[in-house]
Amino acid sequence: LGTGSVGQTIATALIKNGHEVMMGSRSARNEKALAWTGKNGNKASEGSFDDAAAFGEILFLCLNGSGALDAVRSINKKNVNGKTVLDLTNPLDFSKGMPPGILEGLGNTTSLGEEIQKVLSSAHVVKALNTLTAQLMVAPKLVNGGDHNLFICGNDADAKKQVKELLAREFGWMPENLIDLGGIQNARGTEAYVPFWVSIMQARGNPLFNVKIVQ
Ligand SMILES: NC(=O)c1ccc[n+]([C@@H]2O[C@H](COP(=O)([O-])OP(=O)(O)OC[C@H]3O[C@@H](n4cnc5c(N)ncnc54)[C@H](OP(=O)(O)O)[C@@H]3O)[C@@H](O)[C@H]2O)c1
């Protein structure tokens, strides 16, 4: 779900791996989604957010932070029953310039990940991939031979296991580098890190980096 650079990057990587992917948007026949299907062969399709939710075995939420809750509210709940939802959105507020802040009401005492889980209560939301640039999400080996960390959290152990296996199998993440922080409330921390990520990116002038925990 999402027609921006993240949605395009994830969807294209999955198509290259042989999967069928539907790109979801606010309305079917979105211009960017049609351009993407035009370039990606007969395993690529497009539709509304609800169409994509119904189609997907696993959903990737690649939504603008300020529109993410409206987008997930547009999904028929029966279409996500029991499904794993990998949420990589960030509740960033760019209205006061750079670096961004966190959108009012979506930080400190809650997070976008938690609010999405409340809306999609029949699904299993796993927050992951929101702490690094899109290119690196699907090709971790571009930095330090792939030896750097990814933080994931969510309330359902099986959904987190499914996401960890998918990240390793589809994109080449090293299983030992996936740090499970616990329940979805830990999205407060990973989302709050992103304004700091932006400051580091501005200081270095390059988004191709990540963090590695050492002890
Ligand atoms: N860029 C990165 O490298 C990166 C890295 C980590 C995390 N992220 C996070 O990934 C998410 C996606 O980023 P992006 O740059 O690819 O795309 P984006 O431009 O932030 O979001 C695009 C999607 O959001 C939907 N959208 C926008 N406003 C909406 C509204 N009011 N109601 C419902 N849906 C709305 C759009 O729907 P339509 O298709 O209908 O236009 C589109 O599908 C963001 O939360 C971002 O913080 C980005």
The ligand as an SDF file (V2000), in Angstrom:
LIG
                    3D

 48 52  0  0  0  0  0  0  0  0999 V2000
   11.7900    7.5330    1.7010 N   0  0  0  0  0  0  0  0  0  0  0  0
   12.4400    6.6660    2.4380 C   0  0  0  0  0  0  0  0  0  0  0  0
   13.5470    6.2400    2.0950 O   0  0  0  0  0  0  0  0  0  0  0  0
   11.7860    6.1530    3.7030 C   0  0  0  0  0  0  0  0  0  0  0  0
   12.5250    5.3810    4.5880 C   0  0  0  0  0  0  0  0  0  0  0  0
   11.9060    4.8390    5.7280 C   0  0  0  0  0  0  0  0  0  0  0  0
   10.5630    5.0900    5.9470 C   0  0  0  0  0  0  0  0  0  0  0  0
    9.8690    5.8840    5.0800 N   0  0  0  0  0  0  0  0  0  0  0  0
    8.4310    6.1110    5.3240 C   0  0  0  0  0  0  0  0  0  0  0  0
    7.7170    5.4130    4.3040 O   0  0  0  0  0  0  0  0  0  0  0  0
    6.4670    6.0620    4.0840 C   0  0  0  0  0  0  0  0  0  0  0  0
    6.2700    6.2470    2.5820 C   0  0  0  0  0  0  0  0  0  0  0  0
    7.1870    7.1990    2.0990 O   0  0  0  0  0  0  0  0  0  0  0  0
    7.2520    7.5650    0.5390 P   0  0  0  0  0  0  0  0  0  0  0  0
    8.1940    8.6920    0.4270 O   0  0  0  0  0  0  0  0  0  0  0  0
    7.4510    6.3420   -0.2550 O   0  0  0  0  0  0  0  0  0  0  0  0
    5.7710    8.0190    0.1530 O   0  0  0  0  0  0  0  0  0  0  0  0
    4.8330    9.2190    0.6400 P   0  0  0  0  0  0  0  0  0  0  0  0
    4.7760   10.2180   -0.4470 O   0  0  0  0  0  0  0  0  0  0  0  0
    5.1880    9.6930    2.0030 O   0  0  0  0  0  0  0  0  0  0  0  0
    3.4080    8.4440    0.7250 O   0  0  0  0  0  0  0  0  0  0  0  0
    2.8160    7.9480   -0.4270 C   0  0  0  0  0  0  0  0  0  0  0  0
    1.5270    7.2380   -0.1460 C   0  0  0  0  0  0  0  0  0  0  0  0
    0.7590    7.8850    0.8690 O   0  0  0  0  0  0  0  0  0  0  0  0
   -0.5900    8.0010    0.4140 C   0  0  0  0  0  0  0  0  0  0  0  0
   -1.2140    9.1860    0.9970 N   0  0  0  0  0  0  0  0  0  0  0  0
   -0.7420   10.4570    0.9800 C   0  0  0  0  0  0  0  0  0  0  0  0
   -1.6190   11.2810    1.6030 N   0  0  0  0  0  0  0  0  0  0  0  0
   -2.6720   10.5160    1.9830 C   0  0  0  0  0  0  0  0  0  0  0  0
   -3.9060   10.7970    2.6390 C   0  0  0  0  0  0  0  0  0  0  0  0
   -4.2210   12.0290    3.0540 N   0  0  0  0  0  0  0  0  0  0  0  0
   -4.7380    9.7760    2.8810 N   0  0  0  0  0  0  0  0  0  0  0  0
   -4.4400    8.5170    2.4820 C   0  0  0  0  0  0  0  0  0  0  0  0
   -3.2680    8.1920    1.8520 N   0  0  0  0  0  0  0  0  0  0  0  0
   -2.4160    9.1780    1.6050 C   0  0  0  0  0  0  0  0  0  0  0  0
   -0.4740    8.1690   -1.0930 C   0  0  0  0  0  0  0  0  0  0  0  0
   -1.6970    7.7740   -1.7010 O   0  0  0  0  0  0  0  0  0  0  0  0
   -1.8940    7.8980   -3.2890 P   0  0  0  0  0  0  0  0  0  0  0  0
   -1.1750    6.7110   -3.8600 O   0  0  0  0  0  0  0  0  0  0  0  0
   -3.3610    7.8240   -3.4550 O   0  0  0  0  0  0  0  0  0  0  0  0
   -1.3110    9.2070   -3.7120 O   0  0  0  0  0  0  0  0  0  0  0  0
    0.6830    7.2380   -1.4140 C   0  0  0  0  0  0  0  0  0  0  0  0
    0.2330    5.9410   -1.7150 O   0  0  0  0  0  0  0  0  0  0  0  0
    6.5040    7.3680    4.8860 C   0  0  0  0  0  0  0  0  0  0  0  0
    5.7650    7.1910    6.0750 O   0  0  0  0  0  0  0  0  0  0  0  0
    7.9830    7.5480    5.1850 C   0  0  0  0  0  0  0  0  0  0  0  0
    8.2200    8.2680    6.3890 O   0  0  0  0  0  0  0  0  0  0  0  0
   10.4530    6.4250    3.9790 C   0  0  0  0  0  0  0  0  0  0  0  0
  1  2  1  0
  2  3  2  0
  2  4  1  0
  4  5  1  0
  4 48  2  0
  5  6  2  0
  6  7  1  0
  7  8  2  0
  8  9  1  0
  8 48  1  0
  9 10  1  0
  9 46  1  0
 10 11  1  0
 11 12  1  0
 11 44  1  0
 12 13  1  0
 13 14  1  0
 14 15  2  0
 14 16  1  0
 14 17  1  0
 17 18  1  0
 18 19  2  0
 18 20  1  0
 18 21  1  0
 21 22  1  0
 22 23  1  0
 23 24  1  0
 23 42  1  0
 24 25  1  0
 25 26  1  0
 25 36  1  0
 26 27  1  0
 26 35  1  0
 27 28  2  0
 28 29  1  0
 29 30  1  0
 29 35  2  0
 30 31  1  0
 30 32  2  0
 32 33  1  0
 33 34  2  0
 34 35  1  0
 36 37  1  0
 36 42  1  0
 37 38  1  0
 38 39  2  0
 38 40  1  0
 38 41  1  0
 42 43  1  0
 44 45  1  0
 44 46  1  0
 46 47  1  0
M  CHG  2   8   1  16  -1
M  END
$$$$
